Amino acid sequence: MLRHILGIVLALAAPLALAQSTIKIAILGPMAFVQGENHWAGAEMARDEINKAGGISVGGRKRMIELVRADTNEIQSVPDATNAIERVITRDKVDYLIGGFRSEAVLAMQEVAMDYKKIFLGAGAADARLGENVEKNYDRYKYWFRVTPTKAPDLFRTLMAVLNDIGQQVRTSLKTETPKVAIVAEKAVWTEPIVKGVQATLPKMKMEIVGTWQPSAIATDVTAELAAIERSGADIVFTLLSGPVGISLGRQMGERSMKAVAFGINVEGQKDEFWQAAAGKANYVSTLDTFAEVETTPKTVPFVRAFKQRYGKAPTYNAATYDAIMILKAAIEQAGSMDADKLVPVIEKMEHVGAAGTDTWDKRHDLVWAVGKTTGIAVQWQDGKKVPFWPPQIKGMQPYKMPAR
């Protein structure tokens, strides 16, 4: 009888012991879309690399990483996103949270994470309010850190730096002093401050704004907008697109043989499948990006090559979940603890050299902006290949090209 009781106790204790031996990390993203796919892929690479090396040392004891895949469906539904994060915290009992993409949803998810005092490393949303919350109410929001991208005002700084370089090429190519710019920004919270900034800044850069168009993030047809842009005589189409509309714009600009060049943010344009999705018609489309086989850090090229070998395509910026997990590993091992309150000050003081860049954080837990470190890169589609061209000081960059006139 005693042996039977002991057996039952051991059987019941086994799952608990197993749970205590792992570090559970929720990967939150729109898993039916490329952004969520890359959230998960980057996390898988970090998990496998760390576990193969023996796991994360917590106060001298090794623990394996266990990932929990959470489909937030946040592109289509904010309530789905908050339900997903609530579920992984209460049902799956995760230790940490990584991911998020649509700013409206991540702002809501941030509230849930802070209610439970869970460290939440953002890997997709740009809205500045996420960091502003940390500054306004540190005790509540200190568990939030931004890993990718930089906040919207800093994305704006990067966009203007690249646009200035492209503008100079347009001036030389077209022999014009004042390039004409059409703004195409999807209707979303994250684009609002950038649009306002662009509208205020371009005239100071001696560029003329010919109009602003705001299609849906999931629009499949932007011919009306492009027809109006052609009539405006625009030389540059400045894009702020994170949804599938980016494919529509690239394809239809090519179908119309538009002479204007597209540059800005086009998240769909970051993925290798973009050329095929745009029916091979997206020549000269360019976008900010994060990963390419250029030496942003010593870890960038090895990561990109390993990612391509494993998944058959290059990573989008959301795959910086890889860096987020590595940041957690470094913090846990330095603190000797998994306690969120002990990890926060460690991350605050950290300089982390990752695959996406070299990260440090300010008082809002936002990335400190620096060209070549946290700005990412810019790429252009040239005859079916995604070619990195900015910042020029990074080894491996190639020339930007203008369409023939």
C-alpha positions as CSV (number, residue, x, y, z in Angstrom):
1,M,0.0,0.0,0.0
2,L,2.8,2.5,0.9
3,R,4.6,1.7,-2.4
4,H,1.3,2.3,-4.2
5,I,0.7,5.7,-2.5
6,L,4.4,6.7,-3.2
7,G,3.9,5.8,-6.9
8,I,0.8,8.0,-7.1
9,V,2.6,10.9,-5.4
10,L,5.6,10.6,-7.8
11,A,3.3,10.4,-10.8
12,L,1.5,13.6,-9.7
13,A,4.7,15.3,-9.0
14,A,6.3,14.5,-12.3
15,P,4.4,17.1,-14.4
16,L,5.1,19.7,-11.8
17,A,8.8,19.0,-11.8
18,L,8.8,19.1,-15.6
19,A,7.1,22.5,-15.6
20,Q,9.5,23.8,-13.0
21,S,12.4,22.7,-15.2
22,T,11.5,24.9,-18.1
23,I,11.2,28.6,-18.8
24,K,7.9,29.2,-20.6
25,I,7.8,32.0,-23.1
26,A,4.7,33.0,-25.0
27,I,5.2,34.1,-28.6
28,L,2.3,36.5,-29.4
29,G,1.6,37.3,-33.0
30,P,-0.9,37.1,-35.9
31,M,0.1,33.6,-36.9
32,A,-1.9,33.5,-40.1
33,F,0.2,36.4,-41.4
34,V,3.9,36.8,-42.3
35,Q,4.5,38.9,-39.1
36,G,3.3,36.1,-36.8
37,E,5.2,33.5,-38.8
38,N,8.4,35.4,-38.3
39,H,7.7,36.0,-34.6
40,W,7.5,32.2,-34.3
41,A,10.4,31.4,-36.5
42,G,12.9,33.8,-34.8
43,A,11.8,32.4,-31.4
44,E,12.3,28.8,-32.6
45,M,15.8,29.6,-33.7
46,A,16.7,31.1,-30.3
47,R,15.0,28.3,-28.4
48,D,16.8,25.5,-30.3
49,E,20.2,27.3,-30.1
50,I,19.9,27.8,-26.3
51,N,18.5,24.4,-25.5
52,K,21.2,22.6,-27.7
53,A,23.8,24.4,-25.6
54,G,22.2,23.2,-22.3
55,G,19.6,25.9,-21.6
56,I,19.5,29.0,-19.5
57,S,21.4,29.0,-16.2
58,V,19.1,30.2,-13.3
59,G,21.2,30.5,-10.2
60,G,23.4,27.7,-11.2
61,R,20.6,25.4,-12.4
62,K,20.0,24.8,-16.1
63,R,16.5,25.2,-17.5
64,M,15.3,24.5,-21.0
65,I,13.1,27.0,-22.9
66,E,9.6,26.0,-23.8
67,L,7.7,28.2,-26.3
68,V,3.9,28.7,-26.3
69,R,2.5,29.7,-29.6
70,A,-0.3,32.3,-29.3
71,D,-2.2,33.4,-32.3
72,T,-3.4,36.9,-31.4
73,N,-5.3,37.6,-34.7
74,E,-4.5,41.2,-33.9
75,I,-4.6,42.5,-37.5
76,Q,-8.3,41.8,-37.5
77,S,-9.3,41.9,-33.9
78,V,-8.1,43.7,-30.8
79,P,-10.3,41.6,-28.4
80,D,-8.8,38.4,-29.9
81,A,-5.3,39.7,-29.0
82,T,-6.2,40.5,-25.4
83,N,-7.9,37.1,-25.0
84,A,-4.8,35.4,-26.3
85,I,-2.4,37.1,-23.9
86,E,-4.8,36.5,-21.0
87,R,-5.0,32.9,-21.9
88,V,-1.3,32.2,-22.1
89,I,-0.8,33.9,-18.7
90,T,-3.7,32.3,-16.8
91,R,-4.0,28.9,-18.6
92,D,-0.6,28.2,-19.9
93,K,1.2,29.8,-17.0
94,V,4.0,31.4,-19.1
95,D,6.9,33.2,-17.5
96,Y,7.5,35.9,-20.2
97,L,5.8,37.5,-23.1
98,I,7.3,38.3,-26.5
99,G,5.8,39.6,-29.7
100,G,2.9,41.8,-30.8
101,F,2.5,43.7,-34.1
102,R,-0.5,46.0,-34.5
103,S,-0.1,49.0,-32.2
104,E,-3.8,49.2,-31.3
105,A,-3.7,45.6,-30.1
106,V,-0.3,45.8,-28.4
107,L,-1.4,48.8,-26.3
108,A,-4.3,46.7,-25.1
109,M,-2.1,43.6,-24.5
110,Q,0.3,45.8,-22.6
111,E,-2.4,46.5,-20.1
112,V,-3.0,42.8,-19.5
113,A,0.7,42.0,-19.2
114,M,1.2,44.8,-16.7
115,D,-1.8,43.7,-14.6
116,Y,0.0,40.4,-14.1
117,K,3.5,42.0,-13.8
118,K,4.9,40.0,-16.7
119,I,7.9,41.1,-18.7
120,F,6.7,41.9,-22.2
121,L,9.3,42.4,-24.9
122,G,7.7,44.1,-27.9
123,A,8.7,42.8,-31.4
124,G,6.5,44.6,-33.9
125,A,4.6,47.7,-32.7
126,A,5.9,51.2,-33.2
127,D,3.5,53.4,-31.3
128,A,5.3,55.8,-29.0
129,R,2.6,55.5,-26.3
130,L,3.9,52.1,-25.3
131,G,7.1,53.7,-24.0
132,E,5.4,56.8,-22.8
133,N,3.4,54.6,-20.4
134,V,6.6,53.5,-18.8
135,E,7.7,57.1,-18.1
136,K,4.3,58.2,-16.9
137,N,3.7,55.3,-14.5
138,Y,7.0,53.4,-14.0
139,D,5.9,51.1,-11.3
140,R,3.1,49.7,-13.4
141,Y,4.7,49.7,-16.9
142,K,8.3,48.9,-16.1
143,Y,7.9,45.3,-17.4
144,W,7.5,46.5,-21.0
145,F,10.6,46.8,-23.2
146,R,10.7,47.5,-27.0
147,V,13.0,45.2,-29.0
148,T,11.8,46.0,-32.5
149,P,11.1,48.3,-34.2
150,T,12.2,51.7,-32.9
151,K,9.3,53.9,-31.8
152,A,7.4,55.9,-34.4
153,P,9.3,59.2,-34.0
154,D,12.6,57.3,-34.4
155,L,11.2,55.4,-37.4
156,F,10.4,58.9,-38.7
157,R,14.0,60.0,-38.2
158,T,15.3,56.9,-40.1
159,L,12.7,57.4,-42.9
160,M,13.8,61.1,-43.4
161,A,17.5,60.1,-43.5
162,V,16.9,57.6,-46.2
163,L,14.4,59.8,-48.1
164,N,16.9,62.6,-48.1
165,D,19.4,60.3,-49.9
166,I,16.8,59.2,-52.4
167,G,15.6,62.7,-52.9
168,Q,19.2,63.7,-53.9
169,Q,19.2,60.9,-56.5
170,V,15.9,62.1,-57.9
171,R,17.1,65.6,-58.2
172,T,20.2,64.5,-60.1
173,S,18.3,62.0,-62.3
174,L,15.4,64.3,-63.2
175,K,17.2,67.6,-63.0
176,T,14.7,69.1,-60.6
177,E,15.2,71.1,-57.4
178,T,11.9,70.1,-55.8
179,P,10.9,66.5,-56.1
180,K,7.2,65.8,-55.8
181,V,6.1,63.3,-53.1
182,A,2.8,61.5,-52.7
183,I,2.1,60.0,-49.2
184,V,0.4,56.6,-49.1
185,A,-0.3,55.6,-45.5
186,E,-2.7,52.8,-44.4
187,K,-5.4,53.8,-41.9
188,A,-3.8,52.8,-38.6
189,V,-2.8,54.4,-35.3
190,W,1.0,53.8,-35.9
191,T,0.9,55.9,-39.2
192,E,-0.7,59.0,-37.8
193,P,2.3,60.7,-36.1
194,I,4.6,59.8,-39.0
195,V,2.2,61.3,-41.6
196,K,2.0,64.5,-39.6
197,G,5.7,64.6,-39.3
198,V,6.2,64.0,-43.0
199,Q,3.7,66.7,-43.9
200,A,5.6,69.2,-41.7
201,T,9.1,68.2,-42.7
202,L,9.2,67.6,-46.4
203,P,8.7,71.2,-47.4
204,K,11.8,72.0,-45.2
205,M,13.7,69.4,-47.2
206,K,12.7,71.2,-50.4
207,M,10.2,68.5,-51.4
208,E,6.6,69.2,-52.5
209,I,3.8,67.1,-51.1
210,V,1.2,66.5,-53.8
211,G,-1.3,64.7,-51.6
212,T,-2.0,62.1,-49.0
213,W,-3.9,58.9,-49.6
214,Q,-5.0,56.4,-46.9
215,P,-6.2,53.0,-48.1
216,S,-7.1,50.1,-45.8
217,A,-4.3,48.0,-44.5
218,I,-5.9,45.0,-46.3
219,A,-6.9,46.8,-49.5
220,T,-6.5,44.6,-52.6
221,D,-7.0,47.4,-55.1
222,V,-5.3,50.8,-55.0
223,T,-5.8,51.8,-58.7
224,A,-7.9,54.8,-57.8
225,E,-5.2,56.1,-55.5
226,L,-2.4,55.4,-58.0
227,A,-4.3,57.1,-60.9
228,A,-4.6,60.2,-58.8
229,I,-0.9,60.0,-57.9
230,E,0.0,59.8,-61.5
231,R,-2.1,62.8,-62.3
232,S,-0.3,64.7,-59.5
233,G,3.1,64.1,-61.3
234,A,4.7,62.6,-58.2
235,D,8.3,61.5,-58.4
236,I,8.3,59.6,-55.1
237,V,5.5,57.6,-53.5
238,F,6.2,57.6,-49.7
239,T,4.7,54.5,-48.2
240,L,3.6,53.6,-44.6
241,L,2.2,50.1,-45.1
242,S,2.3,47.2,-42.8
243,G,-0.5,45.1,-44.1
244,P,-1.2,43.2,-47.4
245,V,-2.0,46.5,-49.2
246,G,1.8,46.7,-49.6
247,I,1.6,43.9,-52.2
248,S,-1.3,45.6,-54.0
249,L,0.7,48.9,-54.3
250,G,3.9,47.3,-55.5
251,R,2.1,45.1,-58.1
252,Q,-0.2,47.8,-59.4
253,M,2.6,50.5,-59.7
254,G,4.4,48.0,-61.9
255,E,1.3,47.2,-64.0
256,R,0.9,50.9,-64.6
257,S,4.6,51.3,-65.4
258,M,4.8,54.2,-63.0
259,K,7.9,56.3,-63.2
260,A,7.7,57.3,-59.5
261,V,9.8,55.4,-57.0
262,A,8.2,53.9,-53.9
263,F,10.0,54.2,-50.6
264,G,9.0,54.1,-46.9
265,I,7.8,51.3,-44.8
266,N,6.3,48.3,-46.6
267,V,6.4,45.3,-44.3
268,E,5.2,42.9,-47.1
269,G,8.1,44.2,-49.2
270,Q,10.5,42.9,-46.5
271,K,9.7,39.3,-47.3
272,D,11.2,37.2,-50.0
273,E,7.8,36.1,-51.3
274,F,6.9,39.8,-52.1
275,W,8.3,39.6,-55.6
276,Q,6.2,36.6,-56.5
277,A,3.1,38.0,-54.7
278,A,3.4,41.2,-56.7
279,A,3.6,39.1,-59.9
280,G,7.2,40.2,-60.6
281,K,6.0,43.8,-61.1
282,A,7.4,45.5,-58.0
283,N,10.7,46.6,-59.5
284,Y,12.3,49.6,-57.6
285,V,10.0,49.3,-54.6
286,S,12.1,50.0,-51.5
287,T,11.4,49.8,-47.8
288,L,13.0,50.0,-44.4
289,D,14.0,46.6,-43.2
290,T,16.0,44.9,-40.5
291,F,17.7,41.8,-41.8
292,A,20.0,41.2,-44.8
293,E,23.4,39.6,-45.5
294,V,25.2,42.8,-44.4
295,E,27.3,43.3,-41.3
296,T,25.0,45.3,-39.1
297,T,26.5,43.3,-36.2
298,P,28.8,40.3,-36.2
299,K,25.7,38.2,-35.6
300,T,23.6,39.4,-38.5
301,V,25.0,37.5,-41.4
302,P,25.2,34.1,-39.6
303,F,21.6,34.6,-38.3
304,V,20.2,35.5,-41.8
305,R,22.0,32.6,-43.4
306,A,20.8,30.1,-40.8
307,F,17.2,31.4,-41.1
308,K,17.3,31.0,-44.8
309,Q,18.7,27.5,-44.6
310,R,16.0,26.5,-42.1
311,Y,12.9,28.3,-43.5
312,G,13.9,28.8,-47.2
313,K,13.5,32.6,-47.0
314,A,14.9,35.7,-45.3
315,P,13.5,37.0,-42.0
316,T,11.3,40.0,-41.6
317,Y,11.9,42.4,-38.7
318,N,9.5,40.4,-36.5
319,A,12.0,37.6,-36.3
320,A,13.9,39.8,-33.8
321,T,12.0,37.6,-31.3
322,Y,15.4,35.8,-31.6
323,D,17.1,38.8,-30.0
324,A,14.4,39.2,-27.4
325,I,14.9,35.6,-26.1
326,M,18.7,36.2,-26.1
327,I,18.1,39.4,-24.1
328,L,16.0,37.4,-21.6
329,K,18.7,34.7,-21.3
330,A,21.4,37.3,-20.6
331,A,19.3,39.1,-18.0
332,I,18.2,35.9,-16.2
333,E,21.8,34.6,-16.1
334,Q,23.2,37.9,-14.8
335,A,20.5,38.3,-12.2
336,G,20.6,34.6,-11.2
337,S,16.8,34.8,-11.1
338,M,13.6,34.7,-13.1
339,D,11.9,37.3,-11.0
340,A,10.6,40.1,-13.2
341,D,11.4,42.8,-10.6
342,K,15.0,41.6,-10.6
343,L,15.3,41.4,-14.4
344,V,14.0,44.9,-15.1
345,P,17.1,46.8,-13.8
346,V,19.4,44.4,-15.5
347,I,17.8,44.9,-18.9
348,E,17.7,48.7,-18.3
349,K,21.5,48.7,-18.0
350,M,22.3,46.2,-20.7
351,E,23.9,46.7,-24.1
352,H,22.9,43.7,-26.2
353,V,24.6,42.9,-29.5
354,G,22.0,41.0,-31.4
355,A,21.3,39.9,-34.9
356,A,19.1,42.9,-35.6
357,G,21.3,45.5,-34.1
358,T,23.0,46.8,-30.9
359,D,20.4,47.5,-28.3
360,T,20.3,49.9,-25.3
361,W,17.3,51.4,-23.7
362,D,16.2,54.8,-22.5
363,K,14.0,55.7,-19.5
364,R,10.9,54.8,-21.5
365,H,12.3,51.4,-22.2
366,D,12.5,52.4,-25.9
367,L,15.5,51.6,-28.0
368,V,18.2,54.3,-28.1
369,W,18.2,55.5,-31.8
370,A,21.6,55.3,-33.6
371,V,22.3,54.9,-37.3
372,G,23.8,51.5,-38.0
373,K,22.8,50.2,-34.5
374,T,19.1,50.4,-34.0
375,T,17.9,52.1,-37.2
376,G,17.8,48.9,-39.3
377,I,18.5,49.2,-43.0
378,A,16.8,50.1,-46.3
379,V,16.4,47.7,-49.2
380,Q,15.2,47.9,-52.8
381,W,13.7,45.3,-55.1
382,Q,15.9,45.1,-58.2
383,D,15.0,42.6,-60.9
384,G,13.6,40.0,-58.4
385,K,16.3,40.5,-55.7
386,K,16.0,42.4,-52.5
387,V,19.1,44.7,-52.5
388,P,20.3,46.5,-49.3
389,F,21.5,50.1,-50.0
390,W,21.4,52.1,-46.7
391,P,23.2,53.0,-44.4
392,P,26.1,53.1,-46.9
393,Q,28.8,52.7,-44.2
394,I,27.7,49.1,-43.4
395,K,29.7,46.5,-45.2
396,G,27.8,44.8,-47.9
397,M,25.5,47.7,-49.1
398,Q,24.9,48.1,-52.9
399,P,23.7,51.1,-55.0
400,Y,20.1,52.3,-55.1
401,K,18.6,52.3,-58.6
402,M,16.2,54.7,-60.4
403,P,13.8,53.5,-63.1
404,A,14.5,54.7,-66.6
405,R,12.5,57.8,-67.7
